[in-house]
Amino acid sequence: MNTTTPHTEYTPPITTPGHLLANIPGLLGFYPSESVLFLAIDTTPRGPAMGPLARVDIDQAQDALPDIAATLTEHAREGVFAFVVSHRPLTELREVATWLYGLNYSRDGVDVDAAWHVNEISQGEPYILLHGAVSTDGSGPMKKWVEGVIPPLTSAPTMRSCVDHNVVPELSREDFFAVFTRRNPHVDQLEAEVMARQARHHATALRARVAAADPQERTVLVDDFLAEARWQLTRAANPEESEADADLLAACAVWLSTTWTRDLVVAECAAAGDKAAHLLLAAARTFDGEIRANALTLFAVAQLELDWEILAGPALMLVTEEFPSHRLGSLLCQAYRHGLHERI
């Protein structure tokens, strides 16, 4: 699966390729390896700055390009850069390097203005230019764009943001996405399926009662439902403790078991911030199907409300991969990729 970060007005300005590389783990949430990174360079009042970033496996880069080209070029008013992150010898990377050099906007939907190779993203790791427009002898102000080393990652603005949120990028993409894996040690698959059926029964019964009620009673029923949801959200602790609370999970499953009940609690979950994110992550780890899809989607909403995108984007990408017909998740994922989530 590809990994894409959004366009945003708040990404760091550009100094050198090493500076760009130092910011990437904080943008992705993990340290990429054996990857091609495409980075759009946008124009801001502060000068050129980082736009959307897309990571693809080296061996899948050519097939993945059509899915990411439009998002990159929409915000690449200054150009598109690429980084090949791999421990393979350069002789084994000649094919991908040649492909990057030959990309053409009219044919491929994107041009790559410059590309670099680096073994891994770590402090002091050297990078070297594969292709790009620099002075012929590598001297002058463009020298650091030909070759150099990655500066301390702790100085990168995106890494400082991670520290502020008590998050450390994972060592691999697999470790990063493992946070969303179904793995509740307190509820097995059969128990989760029973809870999900009961939740859907309660949700559909509530909707039937609301539909049959007069306007005044209808308002009371919905208000009571939302008041209960707000109270349950106050009980949520961290994801691990929420996974152990069967009553809390059962209540959350009712909200997430139908589109109607989910839409009722969107604003409540957004307003609850961290508590909602903890409970929704626990629900996503416990249940499958519509409940998991809605849990991941509202988890992303809660994260975005907290101005914390590092987990929101991957959660939305998982929804579109596991549940491609999930409309809200797909719409939010598209908005996220184009930076429109800041207006939601």
GULOGU-758284 format. One record per residue: x, y, z of N, C-alpha, C, O in turn; residue number from 1. Coordinates in steps of 0.1 Angstrom, whole numbers. Each point is the difference from the previous one (the first is absolute). Layout:
N
ATOM    n_c1    n_c2    n_c3   ca_c1   ca_c2   ca_c3    c_c1    c_c2    c_c3    o_c1    o_c2    o_c3   pos
ATOM       X       Y       Z       X       Y       Z       X       Y       Z       X       Y       Z   NUM
...
! end
This chain:
344
ATOM    n_c1    n_c2    n_c3   ca_c1   ca_c2   ca_c3    c_c1    c_c2    c_c3    o_c1    o_c2    o_c3   pos
ATOM       8     -12       0      -8      12       0       9      12       0      10       1       7     1
ATOM     -14       9     -14       7      13      -1      -3       8      13     -10      -3       7     2
ATOM      19      12      -4      -3      10      11       1      14      -5      10       3      -6     3
ATOM     -20       5       9       0      14      -5      -3       9      11      -9      -2       8     4
ATOM      17      13      -7      -3      11      10      -6      11      -8       2       1     -12     5
ATOM     -10       8      19      -8      10      -7       8      12      -4      11       3       5     6
ATOM     -17       6     -13       5      13      -2      -5       8      12     -12      -1       4     7
ATOM      20      10       1      -4       8      11       8      13       0      11       1      -5     8
ATOM     -17      10      10       7      13       0      11       1      10       7      10       1     9
ATOM      -6     -20       8       9       1      11      13      -9      -1       7      -2      10    10
ATOM      -5      -4     -21      12      -8      -2      13       9       0      -1      11      -3    11
ATOM      12     -17       7      13       8       2       5       5     -14      -2      -6     -10    12
ATOM       8      18      11       7       5     -12      13      -9      -3       4      -8       8    13
ATOM       1      10     -20      11      -9      -5      13       7       1       2      11      -3    14
ATOM       8     -19       8      14       5       0       9      -9      -9       6       5      -9    15
ATOM      -5     -18      12       8     -10      -8      -8     -13      -1     -10      -2       7    16
ATOM      15      -7     -16      -6     -13       0       1      -7      13      -9      -8       4    17
ATOM      20      10       4       1      -6      13     -10       4       9      -6      -8       8    18
ATOM       2      21      -8     -11       5       8     -13      -6      -4      -8      -4       9    19
ATOM       6       2     -22     -13      -7      -4       0     -14       5     -10      -4       6    20
ATOM      21      -3      -7       0     -14       5      -2      -1      15      -6      -9       5    21
ATOM      12      19       2      -2      -1      15     -14       2       4      -4      -5      11    22
ATOM      -4      12     -19     -14       2       4      -9     -12      -4     -12       0       5    23
ATOM      16      -9     -13      -9     -10      -5      -5     -10      10     -12      -3       0    24
ATOM      21      -2      10      -6      -9      10     -11       6       8     -10      -7       3    25
ATOM      11      20       0     -10       7       7     -13       2      -8     -11       1       6    26
ATOM      12      -1     -19     -12       2      -8      -7     -14      -2     -12      -1       0    27
ATOM      20      -9      -2      -6     -14      -3      -4      -7      13      -9      -8       0    28
ATOM      17      11      11      -2      -8      12       8     -12       1      -1      -7      10    29
ATOM      10       5     -20       9     -11       1      12       3      -9       0       9      -8    30
ATOM      11     -17       9      12       1      -8      -1      -8     -13       0     -13       1    31
ATOM      -2      19     -12      -2      -8     -12      13      -7      -4      11       5       2    32
ATOM     -13     -17      -8      12      -8      -6      -4      -6     -13     -12      -3      -2    33
ATOM      21       1      -6      -3      -6     -13     -12       6      -7      -9      -6      -4    34
ATOM      10      20       4     -11       8      -5       4      10     -10      12       5       0    35
ATOM     -22       0      -8       2      12      -8     -10      10       7     -11      -2       2    36
ATOM      17      14       1      -8      11       6      -2      11     -10      10       4      -6    37
ATOM     -22       0       3      -3      11      -9      -4      12       9      -9      -2       8    38
ATOM      15      13     -10      -3      12       8      -4      12      -8       9       4      -8    39
ATOM     -21       1       9      -3      12      -8       5      12       8       0       1      12    40
ATOM       6       8     -20       5      13       5      -9      11      -3      -3       3     -12    41
ATOM      -3       3      22     -10      11      -2       5      13       2      11       2       6    42
ATOM     -18       8     -10       4      14       2      -8       6      12     -13      -2       0    43
ATOM      19       8      10      -6       6      11       5      14       2      11       3      -5    44
ATOM     -17       5      14       5      13       3      14      -1       6       8      10      -1    45
ATOM      -4     -21       6      14      -2       6      10      -5     -10      11      -2       4    46
ATOM     -16       0     -16       9      -6     -10      -4     -14      -3     -11      -5       5    47
ATOM      19      -3     -13      -4     -14      -3      -1      -8      13       8       1       9    48
ATOM     -18     -10      -9      -2      -8      12      -5     -14      -4      -4      -2     -11    49
ATOM       4      -7      21      -4     -14      -3     -15       0      -2      -8       5       8    50
ATOM       4     -12     -19     -14      -3      -2      -3     -14       2       6      -6       9    51
ATOM     -16       0     -16      -3     -14       2      12      -9      -2       9       2      -8    52
ATOM      -8     -13      16      10     -10       0      -6     -13      -3     -10      -4       7    53
ATOM      15      -4     -16      -5     -13      -3      12     -10       1      11       2      -5    54
ATOM     -13     -13      12      10     -11       1      -6     -13      -7     -11      -4       2    55
ATOM      19      -2     -10      -3     -12      -7      12     -10       1      11       5       1    56
ATOM     -14     -18      -1      11     -10      -1       7       2     -13      -6       3     -10    57
ATOM      19      -5      10       8       2     -12      -5      -9     -11      -2       5     -11    58
ATOM      -1     -17      14      -4     -10     -10     -14       3      -6      -4      -6     -10    59
ATOM      -4      14      17     -13       3      -4      -2      14      -5     -11       5      -2    60
ATOM      22       3       2      -1      14      -3      -7       3     -13      -8       9      -1    61
ATOM      12     -16     -10      -6       3     -13     -15      -3       0      -7       8      -6    62
ATOM       3     -18      12     -14      -4       0      -8      10       9     -12       3      -3    63
ATOM      18       2      14      -7       9       9      -1      15      -5      -8       7       5    64
ATOM      17      -4     -14       0      15      -4     -13       5      -4      -3      12       4    65
ATOM      -6     -18     -12     -12       6      -4      -9       4      12      -8       9      -1    66
ATOM       9     -16      12      -8       2      12       4      13       7      -8       6       8    67
ATOM      21      -2     -10       5      11       8       4      12      -8       2      11       6    68
ATOM      -2     -12     -19       5      11      -8      -8      12       1       5      11       1    69
ATOM     -18     -12      -2      -9      12       1       1       7      13       1      13      -1    70
ATOM       0     -20      12       1       7      13      13       8       1       1      11       5    71
ATOM      10     -17     -11      13       6       1       0      13      -9       4      11       5    72
ATOM      -8     -12     -17       1      11      -9      -9      11       3       2      12      -4    73
ATOM     -13     -15      10     -10      11       3       6      11       9      -3      12      -1    74
ATOM      13     -16      10       6       9       9      15       2      -3       6       7       8    75
ATOM      -1     -12     -19      14       1      -3       3      12      -8       4      -1     -12    76
ATOM      -7      13      17       2      12      -8      15       3      -2       4       8      -9    77
ATOM       5     -14      18      14       2      -2       7     -12      -6      11       0      -5    78
ATOM     -18     -12       5       5     -12      -5      -2     -12       8      -7       1      10    79
ATOM      12     -12     -14      -1     -13       7      14      -6       2       7      -1     -10    80
ATOM      -4      -3      22      13      -6       3      -3     -15       3     -11      -4       4    81
ATOM      21      -4      -6      -1     -15       4      13      -4       7      11       5      -2    82
ATOM     -13     -14      12      11      -6       7      -2     -15      -1     -10      -6       2    83
ATOM      21      -1      -5       1     -14       0       7      -4      13      12       2       2    84
ATOM     -19      -9       7       5      -4      13       2     -15      -1      -9      -8       1    85
ATOM      22       4      -1       3     -14      -2      15      -3       3       8       8      -2    86
ATOM      -6     -20       8      13      -5       2       6      -8     -12      11      -4       1    87
ATOM     -19       3     -11       5      -7     -12      11       8      -6       0      13       0    88
ATOM      10     -19      -7      10       7      -8      -7       8     -11     -10      -3      -5    89
ATOM      17      14       2      -6       9     -10      -2      -7     -14      -8       3      -8    90
ATOM      17     -13       6      -1      -7     -13     -14      -8       0      -5      -2     -11    91
ATOM       0      -2      22     -13      -7       1     -12      10      -1     -11      -4      -2    92
ATOM      14      17       4     -10      10       0       0       8     -13      -8      10      -2    93
ATOM      16     -14      -8       1       7     -12     -14       1      -7      -3      10      -6    94
ATOM      -4     -21       6     -13       0      -7     -10      10       6      -6       8      -8    95
ATOM       5      -7      21     -10       9       6       6      14      -2      -8      10      -2    96
ATOM      21      -8       3       6      14      -2      -3       5     -14      -3      11      -2    97
ATOM       5     -20      -8      -3       3     -14     -14       3      -2      -4      10      -8    98
ATOM      -5     -17      14     -14       2      -1      -4      14       5      -8       7      -6    99
ATOM      13      -4      18      -3      13       6       5      12      -9      -7       9      -2   100
ATOM      19     -11      -4       5      10      -9      -9       2     -12      -1      11      -5   101
ATOM      -4     -22       0      -8       1     -12     -15       3       1      -7       1     -10   102
ATOM       3       1      22     -15       3       2      -3      13      -7       8      10       1   103
ATOM     -20     -10      -7      -4      12      -8     -14       3       3      -9      -9       0   104
ATOM       6      22       3     -13       4       4     -11      -4     -10     -11      -5       4   105
ATOM      13       7     -17     -10      -2     -10      -3     -15      -1     -11      -4      -4   106
ATOM      21      -4       7      -2     -15      -1      -3      -7      13      -9      -8       1   107
ATOM      15      13      10       0      -7      12      -8       8      11      -3      -6      11   108
ATOM      -1      18     -14      -7       8      10       9       7      10      -5       8       8   109
ATOM      18      -9      -9       9       6      10      14       1      -6       4     -10      -7   110
ATOM       3      21      10      14       1      -3       8      -1      13      -5       5      10   111
ATOM      16     -11      -9       9       0      12      12       9      -3       8      -3      -9   112
ATOM      -8      15      15      10      10      -2      14      -4       5      10       4      -6   113
ATOM     -10     -12      16      13      -4       6      -2     -13       8     -11      -1       6   114
ATOM      21      -7      -5      -2     -12       8      14      -3       7      10       3      -5   115
ATOM     -11      -9      17      12      -3       8      -1     -15       5     -11      -6       1   116
ATOM      22       1       3       1     -13       6       5       1      14      10       8       2   117
ATOM     -15     -15       7       5      -1      14      -2     -14       5     -11      -6      -3   118
ATOM      20       0      10      -2     -14       5     -11      -1      10      -8      -9      -1   119
ATOM       7      19      10     -10       0      11      -1      14       5       9       8      -2   120
ATOM     -20      -5       9      -2      13       6       5       0      14      -8      -5       9   121
ATOM      20      10      -7       5       1      14      11      11       0       5       4     -11   122
ATOM      -2       1      23       9      11       1      14      -4      -6       5     -10       3   123
ATOM       0      19     -11      13      -2      -6       1      -9     -12      11      -2      -6   124
ATOM     -22      -3       2      -1      -9     -12       2       8     -12      -7      10      -2   125
ATOM      17     -13      -7       2       8     -12     -11      -3     -11      -5     -11      -2   126
ATOM       2      22      -5      -9      -1     -12       8       5     -12       9       8       1   127
ATOM     -14     -13     -13       7       4     -12     -10       2     -11     -10      -7      -1   128
ATOM      12      17      -7      -9       4     -11       0     -11     -11      11      -5      -4   129
ATOM     -23       0       0      -1      -9     -11      -2       8     -13       6      -3     -11   130
ATOM     -14      13      11      -1       9     -11      -7      13       4      -7       0      10   131
ATOM      10      11     -17      -6      13       4       9      11      -5      11      -2      -4   132
ATOM     -17      14       4       7      12      -6       8       7      11      -5       6       9   133
ATOM      18      -8     -10      10       7       9      11       5      -8       1      -2     -12   134
ATOM       8      10      19      12       5      -7       9     -12      -4       0     -10       7   135
ATOM       6      11     -19       7     -11      -6      11      -6       9       2     -12      -1   136
ATOM       5      20       9      11      -5       8      -4      -3      14       8      -4       8   137
ATOM     -21       6      -5      -4      -3      14       4      11      10      -2      -2      12   138
ATOM       7      13     -17       4      11       9     -10      10       1     -11      -1      -6   139
ATOM      13      11      15      -9      11       1     -12      -3       9       1     -10       8   140
ATOM     -11      18      -8     -11      -2       9      -8     -13      -1      -7      -3       9   141
ATOM       9      -4     -20      -8     -12      -2       8     -13       4      -5     -11      -1   142
ATOM      17      13       7       8     -11       3      -7     -10      10       1     -12      -3   143
ATOM      -8      17      13      -6      -9       9     -12      -7      -6      -6      -9       6   144
ATOM       2      13     -18     -11      -7      -7       5     -11      -9      -7      -8      -5   145
ATOM      21       7       4       6     -11      -7       2     -12       9      -3     -11      -3   146
ATOM       9      14      15       3     -10       9       1       7      14       3      12       1   147
ATOM      -4     -20       9       1       5      14      -5     -11      10       0     -12      -4   148
ATOM      -2      16      16      -5     -10      10     -12       5       6      -3      12       1   149
ATOM      -5     -21       5     -12       3       7       3       7      13       8      -6       8   150
ATOM     -14      17      -5       3       6      13      -8      -7      12      -7     -10      -3   151
ATOM       9      14      15      -7      -7      11     -15       0      -2      -6      11      -2   152
ATOM       0     -22       3     -14      -1      -2      -8       8      11     -11       4      -2   153
ATOM      17      -3      14      -7       7      11      -2      14      -3      -8       7       6   154
ATOM      16      -1     -16      -2      14      -3     -11       2     -11      -3      12      -2   155
ATOM      -2     -22      -3     -10       1     -11     -14       4       7      -4      -5      10   156
ATOM      -3      15     -16     -12       5       6     -11     -12       1      -7       0      10   157
ATOM       7      -9     -20     -10     -11       2       3      -9      11      -9      -5       6   158
ATOM      22       3      -3       4      -9      11      -3       7      13      -4      -6      10   159
ATOM       6      19      -9      -3       7      12     -15       0       3      -4      -1      11   160
ATOM      -4       1     -22     -15      -2       2      -3     -13       5      -9      -2       9   161
ATOM      16      -9     -13      -2     -13       5       3       0      15      -8      -6       8   162
ATOM      19      12      -4       4       0      14     -11       7       8      -3      -4      11   163
ATOM      -2      15     -16     -10       8       7     -13      -9       2      -7       2      10   164
ATOM       5     -12     -18     -12      -8       1       3     -14       6      -8      -9       0   165
ATOM      20       8       6       5     -12       6       0     -12      -9      -4     -11       4   166
ATOM       8      13     -16       0     -10     -11      14      -1      -5       7      10      -3   167
ATOM      -2     -22       1      13      -2      -6      -2      -8     -13      -7     -11       1   168
ATOM      12      15     -13      -2      -8     -12       4     -14       2      11      -3       6   169
ATOM     -19      -6     -12       4     -15       1      12      -3      -9       3       8     -10   170
ATOM       3     -19      12      12      -4      -8      -4      -5     -14       9       1      -9   171
ATOM     -21      -5       7      -4      -5     -13     -15       4      -2      -7       3       9   172
ATOM       3      -4     -21     -14       2      -4      -9     -10       6     -11       3       5   173
ATOM      16     -16      -4      -8     -10       5      -3       2      15     -11      -2       5   174
ATOM      21       7       2      -1       3      15     -10      11       1      -8       0      10   175
ATOM       8      10     -18      -8      12       1     -15      -4      -2      -8       4       8   176
ATOM       5     -12     -18     -14      -4      -3      -5     -11       9     -12      -2       1   177
ATOM      21      -4       7      -4     -10      10      -9       6      10      -8      -8       7   178
ATOM       8      21      -4      -8       6      10     -15      -2      -3      -8       1       9   179
ATOM       5      -3     -22     -14      -2      -4      -5     -14      -1     -11      -3      -4   180
ATOM      20      -7       6      -3     -14      -2     -10      -5      10       0       5      12   181
ATOM     -10     -13     -16      -9      -6       9       7     -10       9       6     -10      -4   182
ATOM      -6      14      17       9      -8      10      -5       1      14       8      -1       9   183
ATOM     -21       4      -6      -4       1      13       2     -13       8      -6     -10      -3   184
ATOM      14      10      13       3     -12       8     -11      -4       9       0     -11       5   185
ATOM     -10      20      -3     -11      -3       9     -13      -5      -7      -9      -5       6   186
ATOM       8       7     -19     -12      -3      -8       5      -8     -12       6       5      -9   187
ATOM     -11     -18       8       4      -8     -12     -10       3     -11      -9       8       2   188
ATOM      12     -14     -14      -8       4     -12     -14      -4       2      -9       8      -4   189
ATOM       6     -19      10     -14      -5       1      -8      10      10     -11       4      -3   190
ATOM      18       0      14      -7       9       9      -2      14      -7     -10       6       2   191
ATOM      20      -2     -10      -2      13      -7     -12      -1     -10      -7      10      -1   192
ATOM       6     -21      -5     -11      -2     -10     -14       1       7      -9       6      -5   193
ATOM       8     -12      17     -12       0       8      -3      14       4     -11       5      -1   194
ATOM      21       2       6      -2      14       5      -4       9     -12      -8       9       2   195
ATOM      14     -12     -14      -4       8     -12     -14      -2      -4      -7      10      -3   196
ATOM       2     -22       4     -14      -3      -4      -9       7      10     -11       6      -4   197
ATOM      14      -7      17      -9       6      10       0      16      -2     -10       6       2   198
ATOM      22      -1      -5       1      15      -2      -9       4     -12      -7      10       1   199
ATOM       8     -17     -12      -8       3     -11     -15      -1       3      -8       8      -5   200
ATOM       4     -18      13     -14      -1       4      -5      12       8     -10       5      -3   201
ATOM      19      -1      12      -4      12       8      -1      12      -8      -9       9       2   202
ATOM      19      -7     -11       0      12      -9     -12       1      -9      -6      10      -1   203
ATOM       2     -22      -5     -11       0      -9     -13       2       7     -10       6      -4   204
ATOM       9     -12      17     -12       2       8      -1      15       4     -12       5       0   205
ATOM      23       1       3      -1      15       4      -5       8     -12      -9       9       1   206
ATOM      14     -12     -13      -4       8     -12     -15      -3      -2      -7      10      -4   207
ATOM       2     -22       6     -14      -3      -2      -9       8      10     -10       6      -4   208
ATOM      15      -5      16      -7       8      10      -1      14      -3     -10       7       1   209
ATOM      22      -1      -6       0      14      -4      -9       3     -11      -7      10      -1   210
ATOM       7     -19      -9      -8       2     -12     -15      -1       3      -8       7      -6   211
ATOM       4     -15      17     -14      -1       3      -5      11      10     -12       1       2   212
ATOM      22       6       4      -4      10      10      -5      13      -6       3       3     -12   213
ATOM     -10       5      20      -4      13      -4      13       9       1       9      -4       7   214
ATOM     -10      16     -13      12       9       0       7       2      14      12       0       1   215
ATOM     -21       3       9       6       3      13       7     -12       6      11       1       6   216
ATOM     -18     -13      -7       6     -12       6      12      -4      -8      10      -5       6   217
ATOM     -10       8     -19      12      -3      -8      12       7       5      11      -5       0   218
ATOM     -13      18       3      11       8       5       5      -5      13      13       0       2   219
ATOM     -22      -4       7       4      -6      13       9     -12      -2      10      -2       7   220
ATOM     -15      -7     -16       7     -13      -2      14       3      -5      10      -6       4   221
ATOM      -8      15     -14      13       3      -6       9       6      11      12      -3       1   222
ATOM     -18      13       6       8       7      11       5     -10      10      11       1       5   223
ATOM     -20     -10      -1       4     -10      10      11      -9      -5      10      -3       7   224
ATOM     -11      -1     -20      11      -8      -6      13       7       0      10      -6       3   225
ATOM     -10      19      -7      12       8       0       6       2      14      12       0       2   226
ATOM     -21       3       8       5       2      13       7     -13       6      10       1       6   227
ATOM     -16     -13     -10       6     -12       4      14      -2      -6       9      -4       6   228
ATOM      -8       8     -19      12      -1      -7      11       9       6      11      -4       2   229
ATOM     -15      16       1      10       9       7       4      -5      13      12       1       3   230
ATOM     -21      -7       5       4      -6      12      10     -11      -1      10      -2       7   231
ATOM     -13      -7     -17       9     -11      -2      14       4      -5      10      -6       4   232
ATOM     -10      17     -12      13       5      -4       8       5      11      13      -1       0   233
ATOM     -19       6      11       8       5      11       6     -11       8      10       2       7   234
ATOM     -15     -15      -9       5     -11       7      13      -6      -7       7      -8       5   235
ATOM      -5      12     -18      10      -7      -8      14       4       6       3      12       2   236
ATOM       6     -22       0      13       3       4       9      -2     -12      -3       4     -11   237
ATOM      14     -11      12       9      -3     -11      -6     -11      -8      -9      -7       5   238
ATOM      14       4     -17      -6     -11      -8       0     -13       7      -9      -8      -1   239
ATOM      20       5       8       2     -13       6     -11      -2      11      -6     -11       1   240
ATOM       4      21       7     -11      -1      11     -14      -1      -6      -8      -7       5   241
ATOM       6      15     -16     -13      -1      -7      -2     -13      -6     -12      -5       0   242
ATOM      22      -2      -5      -2     -14      -5      -5      -9      11      -6     -10      -4   243
ATOM      10      12      16      -4      -9      11     -14       3       6      -5      -7       8   244
ATOM      -1      18     -13     -13       5       6     -11      -5     -10      -3       7     -10   245
ATOM      -3     -18      13     -10      -6      -9     -12       9      -2      -6       2     -11   246
ATOM       1       4      22     -11       9       0       2      12      -9      -8       4      -8   247
ATOM      20       2       9       4      12      -7       0      -4     -15      -4       8      -9   248
ATOM      10     -19       6       1      -5     -14     -14      -2      -6      -2       3     -12   249
ATOM      -6      -9      20     -14      -3      -5      -7      13      -3      -8       0     -10   250
ATOM       9      10      19      -6      13      -3       5       6     -13      -8       5      -8   251
ATOM      21      -5       7       6       5     -12      -4      -7     -13      -2       6     -10   252
ATOM       1     -19      11      -4      -8     -11     -14       4      -5      -3      -1     -12   253
ATOM      -6       5      21     -13       5      -5       1      12      -8      -7       1     -11   254
ATOM      15       8      15       2      13      -8       5      -4     -14      -4       7     -10   255
ATOM      13     -17       9       7      -2     -12      -6     -11      -9       5      -2     -11   256
ATOM     -16      -4      15      -6     -11      -7      -8       3     -12      -3      -8      -8   257
ATOM      -2      21       8      -8       5     -12       5      13      -4       5       8       8   258
ATOM      -8      -4     -20       3      13      -5      -7      11       8       5      11       3   259
ATOM     -18     -14       0      -8      10       7       5       3      14       2      12       3   260
ATOM       1     -22       5       6       3      13      14       6      -1       3       9       8   261
ATOM       5     -13     -17      13       5      -2      -1      15      -2       8       8       6   262
ATOM     -17      -4     -16      -1      14      -3      -5       9      12       4      11       1   263
ATOM     -11     -17       8      -5       7      12      12       3       9       0      11       6   264
ATOM      10     -19      -5      10       2      10      13       6      -6      10       1       7   265
ATOM     -10       2     -20      13       6      -6       4      12       8      12       1       4   266
ATOM     -20       9      -2       3      12       7       5      -3      15       9       6       5   267
ATOM     -16     -15       1       4      -4      14      14      -6       0       8       4       9   268
ATOM      -5     -12     -18      13      -7       0      11      11      -3      11       0       5   269
ATOM     -14       9     -15      10      10      -3       2       9      12      12       4       3   270
ATOM     -22      -1       4       1       9      12       8      -7      12       6       7       8   271
ATOM      -7     -20      -8       6      -7      12      15      -2      -2       6      -4      10   272
ATOM      -1       6     -22      14       0      -2       7     -13       4      -4     -11      -5   273
ATOM      14      12      14       8     -12       3      -9     -12       6       3     -11      -4   274
ATOM     -13      14      12      -8     -11       5      -7      -7     -11      -1     -12       1   275
ATOM      -4      19     -10      -7      -6     -11      10      -8      -9      -3     -12      -4   276
ATOM      15      17       2      10      -7      -8       4     -13       7       1     -10      -7   277
ATOM       1      10      20       3     -12       7     -11     -11      -1       3     -11      -3   278
ATOM     -15      15       5     -11      -9      -1      -2      -5     -14      -2     -12      -2   279
ATOM       2      20      -8      -2      -4     -13      11      -9      -5      -2      -9      -8   280
ATOM      15      12      12      11      -9      -4      -3     -14       7       3     -10      -7   281
ATOM      -7      10      19      -3     -13       7     -11      -8      -8       0     -12      -2   282
ATOM     -10      20      -3     -11      -7      -7       5      -5     -14      -4     -11      -4   283
ATOM      13      19      -2       5      -5     -13       9     -13       2       0      -8      -9   284
ATOM       6       7      20       8     -12       3      -8     -12       4       4     -11       0   285
ATOM     -17      14       4      -9     -11       5      -9      -5     -11      -2     -13      -1   286
ATOM      -4      21      -7     -11      -4      -9       5       0     -14      11       6      -4   287
ATOM     -19     -12      -5       3      -1     -14     -12       7      -7     -10       5       7   288
ATOM      10      -5     -20     -12       5      -8      -3      15       2      10       8       2   289
ATOM     -22      -5      -2      -5      14       0       5       7      13       4      12       0   290
ATOM      -4     -19      11       4       6      13      15       4      -1       4      11       4   291
ATOM       4     -20      -9      15       4      -2       2      11     -10       7      10       3   292
ATOM     -15     -10     -14       2      11     -10      -4      13       6       7      10      -1   293
ATOM     -18      -9       9      -5      12       6       9       4      11       2      12       2   294
ATOM       4     -21       5       9       3      11      12       6      -5       5      11       5   295
ATOM       1     -16     -16      12       6      -6      -3      14      -5       9       9       1   296
ATOM     -20      -8      -7      -4      13      -6      -1      11      11       5      11      -2   297
ATOM     -13     -14      12      -2      10      11      13       2       8       2      11       5   298
ATOM       6     -21      -4      13       1       6       8      11      -7       6       8       6   299
ATOM      -6      -9     -19       7      10      -8      -6      14       2       8      10       1   300
ATOM     -21      -9       0      -7      13       2       5       6      13       3      11       1   301
ATOM      -3     -20      10       5       5      13      14       4       0       4      10       6   302
ATOM       5     -17     -14      14       4      -1       2      13      -7       8       9       4   303
ATOM     -16      -7     -15       1      13      -7      -5      11       8       5      11      -1   304
ATOM     -15     -13       9      -5      10       9      10       5      10       1      11       5   305
ATOM       8     -21      -2      12       3       9      12       6      -7      10       2       6   306
ATOM     -12       1     -19      11       4      -9      12      -9       0      11       4       0   307
ATOM     -15     -17       0      11     -10       0      -3     -10     -11      -9      -9       1   308
ATOM      17      10     -12      -3      -7     -12       7     -13      -2      -3      -8      -9   309
ATOM      13       6      17       9     -12      -3      -7     -13       1       4      -9      -7   310
ATOM     -15       8      15      -8     -13       1     -12       1      -8      -6     -10      -4   311
ATOM       1      23       1     -13       1      -7       1      -5     -14      -9      -7      -5   312
ATOM      19      11      -2       2      -4     -14       0     -15      -2      -7      -5      -8   313
ATOM      16      -2      15       1     -14      -1     -13      -7       4      -4     -10      -7   314
ATOM      -4      15      17     -13      -6       3      -9       1     -12      -7     -10      -3   315
ATOM       6      22      -3      -8       1     -12       4      -8     -11      -8      -6      -8   316
ATOM      21       4       6       5      -8     -11      -4     -15       2      -3      -7      -9   317
ATOM       3       3      22      -4     -14       3     -14      -2      -3      -4     -10      -5   318
ATOM      -5      20       8     -14      -1      -3      -2      -2     -15      -8      -9      -4   319
ATOM      15      17      -4      -2      -1     -14       5     -13      -6      -5      -5     -10   320
ATOM      15      -1      17       6     -12      -5      -9     -12       4      -3      -9      -8   321
ATOM      -1       9      21      -8     -12       5     -14       1      -3      -7     -10      -2   322
ATOM       1      23       1     -14       2      -3      -2      10     -11      -4      11       3   323
ATOM       8     -15     -15      -1      10     -11     -13       6      -3      -1      11      -6   324
ATOM     -10     -17      10     -13       6      -2      -5       9      12     -11       5      -1   325
ATOM      20      -3      10      -4       8      12       1      15      -4      11       5      -2   326
ATOM     -23       1       0       0      13      -6       6      11       8       8       8      -5   327
ATOM     -11      -7      18       6      11       8      15      -2       1       7      10      -1   328
ATOM      -2     -22       3      14      -2       1       7       4     -13      11       7       0   329
ATOM     -17     -10     -12       6       3     -12       0      15      -3      10       6      -4   330
ATOM     -21       1       8      -1      14      -2      10       8       9       7       9      -5   331
ATOM      -5     -14      17       9       7       9      14      -3      -4       9       9       2   332
ATOM      -6     -21      -7      13      -3      -5       4       9     -11      12       5      -1   333
ATOM     -21      -3      -9       3       9     -11       2      14       5       9       7      -5   334
ATOM     -17      -2      14       2      13       6      13       1       7       7      10      -1   335
ATOM      -3     -20       8      13       0       7      11       1      -9      10       8       2   336
ATOM     -10     -15     -13      11       0     -10       2      13      -6      11       4      -4   337
ATOM     -22       4       2       0      13      -6       1      11      10      -1      12      -4   338
ATOM       3     -15      17       1      10       9     -13       7       4       0      10       8   339
ATOM     -11     -15     -12     -13       6       3      -5      -4      14     -10       6       4   340
ATOM      16     -15       2      -4      -4      14       0      11       9      -7       0      10   341
ATOM      16      10     -12       1      12       9     -13       9      -1      -2       8       9   342
ATOM      -6     -11     -19     -12       8      -1     -13      -8       5     -11       6       0   343
ATOM      13     -18       3     -11      -9       4      -5       4      14     -10      -6       5   344
! end
